[in-house]
Amino acid sequence: MATVNKKDLERQYRRLKKQSKREVEAAMDRVARKAGFQVLRGAQDRAPVRDGVLRESLMIGNPDNIFELILRGTKAEITVGTHLEYARYVEEGFTQRKGQFVPGYWDKEKFIYAPDHPSGMVLKGKRIPGVHYLARSEAEVESVMDELVKEELDELARRLFPNG
């Protein structure tokens, strides 16, 4: 006949509860970081490249990169992006000011901005659409977020219940 010691059972329950809380917080951290890294990778792939500065600013370790994770109770908030001033205009688009003079010159089919150049061009006031490199990447990651969470929960269950 098997006997169950209530005190041992309660002790095991408290230990598991304490351990599982730490494990759940660590799992939330991992899921949020994975999602953030995937958003940055997608944004890097989608960002237009003229000189590569914008794309490089989306890499972890670059001084212009933003990668901030805040864990609050049962919520994880991750902020990714770049500190580059012009990145917002590439993302969202903008409207040129009609009649504004921009100093520079044309090199083949590409205009080169040169602040001290005597010639340049006059803007027509047209709308330049945004590329939405961050928004598109974020939407893509959100569409697979349930899958990321499920993978992490499966792994968490294996760690908490190795024999079961």
C-alpha positions as CSV (number, residue, x, y, z in Angstrom):
1,M,0.0,0.0,0.0
2,A,1.3,3.4,-1.0
3,T,1.1,6.3,1.5
4,V,1.0,10.0,0.7
5,N,2.5,12.4,3.1
6,K,0.5,15.6,2.9
7,K,3.5,17.7,4.1
8,D,5.8,16.3,1.3
9,L,3.1,17.0,-1.2
10,E,2.6,20.6,0.0
11,R,6.4,21.1,-0.1
12,Q,6.7,19.8,-3.6
13,Y,3.8,22.0,-4.7
14,R,5.4,25.2,-3.2
15,R,8.8,24.3,-4.9
16,L,7.1,23.7,-8.3
17,K,5.1,26.9,-8.0
18,K,8.2,28.9,-7.2
19,Q,10.2,27.3,-9.9
20,S,7.5,27.6,-12.5
21,K,7.1,31.3,-11.8
22,R,10.8,31.9,-12.6
23,E,10.6,29.6,-15.6
24,V,7.5,31.4,-17.0
25,E,9.2,34.8,-16.6
26,A,12.3,33.4,-18.4
27,A,10.1,32.0,-21.1
28,M,8.4,35.4,-21.6
29,D,11.7,37.0,-21.9
30,R,12.9,34.5,-24.5
31,V,9.7,34.8,-26.6
32,A,9.8,38.6,-26.5
33,R,13.5,38.6,-27.5
34,K,12.9,36.1,-30.3
35,A,10.1,38.2,-31.6
36,G,12.2,41.4,-31.4
37,F,15.1,39.8,-33.2
38,Q,12.7,38.5,-36.0
39,V,11.2,42.0,-36.4
40,L,14.7,43.5,-36.7
41,R,15.8,40.8,-39.2
42,G,12.6,41.4,-41.3
43,A,13.1,45.2,-41.2
44,Q,16.7,44.8,-42.3
45,D,15.6,42.7,-45.3
46,R,12.9,45.3,-46.2
47,A,14.8,48.5,-45.6
48,P,15.8,50.3,-48.8
49,V,19.5,50.7,-49.2
50,R,21.2,53.8,-50.6
51,D,24.3,53.9,-48.4
52,G,23.5,51.1,-45.9
53,V,23.3,53.3,-42.9
54,L,19.6,52.6,-42.2
55,R,20.0,48.9,-42.6
56,E,23.1,48.8,-40.3
57,S,21.2,50.9,-37.7
58,L,18.7,48.0,-37.4
59,M,21.5,45.6,-36.2
60,I,22.0,44.8,-32.5
61,G,25.2,46.4,-31.3
62,N,24.9,49.4,-33.6
63,P,24.8,52.7,-31.6
64,D,21.7,53.8,-33.5
65,N,19.8,50.6,-32.8
66,I,16.8,50.4,-30.4
67,F,16.2,47.1,-28.7
68,E,14.4,47.5,-25.3
69,L,12.6,44.8,-23.4
70,I,10.4,45.6,-20.4
71,L,8.7,42.7,-18.4
72,R,5.8,43.8,-16.2
73,G,4.0,40.9,-14.5
74,T,2.3,38.9,-17.2
75,K,3.2,41.3,-20.1
76,A,6.3,41.7,-22.1
77,E,6.8,44.9,-24.1
78,I,9.6,45.1,-26.7
79,T,10.6,48.2,-28.6
80,V,12.8,47.8,-31.7
81,G,13.9,50.3,-34.3
82,T,16.5,52.9,-35.0
83,H,17.4,56.3,-33.6
84,L,18.1,57.7,-37.2
85,E,16.1,60.8,-37.7
86,Y,15.2,60.1,-41.3
87,A,14.1,56.5,-40.6
88,R,10.5,57.7,-39.8
89,Y,10.2,59.3,-43.2
90,V,11.4,56.2,-44.9
91,E,8.9,54.1,-42.9
92,E,5.8,56.4,-43.1
93,G,6.5,58.5,-46.2
94,F,6.3,62.3,-46.5
95,T,5.2,65.2,-48.7
96,Q,7.8,67.4,-50.3
97,R,7.4,71.1,-49.9
98,K,6.5,72.5,-53.3
99,G,9.0,75.1,-54.5
100,Q,11.7,74.1,-51.9
101,F,15.2,74.3,-53.4
102,V,17.5,71.3,-52.6
103,P,21.2,71.8,-53.3
104,G,23.0,69.0,-55.0
105,Y,23.6,67.4,-58.4
106,W,22.5,64.4,-60.5
107,D,24.8,61.4,-60.9
108,K,23.3,59.2,-63.6
109,E,19.7,58.8,-62.4
110,K,20.3,59.5,-58.7
111,F,20.2,62.9,-57.1
112,I,23.1,63.5,-54.7
113,Y,22.3,66.0,-51.9
114,A,25.2,68.4,-51.4
115,P,24.5,71.3,-49.0
116,D,27.2,73.6,-50.4
117,H,26.6,72.8,-54.1
118,P,25.6,75.9,-56.2
119,S,23.0,74.0,-58.2
120,G,20.3,71.6,-57.3
121,M,16.6,71.0,-57.9
122,V,13.2,72.6,-57.0
123,L,10.7,70.2,-55.4
124,K,7.3,69.7,-57.0
125,G,5.4,69.0,-53.7
126,K,4.6,65.4,-54.4
127,R,3.9,62.6,-51.9
128,I,6.6,60.1,-51.3
129,P,5.1,56.9,-50.0
130,G,6.6,55.1,-47.0
131,V,8.2,51.7,-47.3
132,H,6.7,50.4,-44.0
133,Y,9.8,48.1,-43.5
134,L,9.1,48.0,-39.7
135,A,5.3,47.7,-39.8
136,R,5.4,44.9,-42.4
137,S,8.0,43.0,-40.4
138,E,6.0,43.5,-37.1
139,A,2.8,42.2,-38.8
140,E,4.7,39.2,-40.1
141,V,6.0,38.3,-36.6
142,E,2.6,38.9,-35.1
143,S,1.1,36.4,-37.5
144,V,3.5,33.7,-36.1
145,M,3.4,34.8,-32.5
146,D,1.1,32.0,-31.4
147,E,3.6,29.5,-32.9
148,L,6.5,31.1,-31.0
149,V,4.6,31.0,-27.7
150,K,3.5,27.4,-28.3
151,E,7.1,26.3,-28.9
152,E,8.3,28.1,-25.8
153,L,5.4,26.6,-23.7
154,D,6.2,23.1,-25.0
155,E,9.8,23.6,-24.0
156,L,8.8,24.9,-20.6
157,A,6.6,21.9,-19.9
158,R,9.5,19.6,-20.8
159,R,11.7,21.4,-18.3
160,L,9.1,21.5,-15.5
161,F,7.9,17.9,-16.0
162,P,10.9,16.0,-17.4
163,N,9.4,12.6,-16.6
164,G,5.9,13.3,-17.7
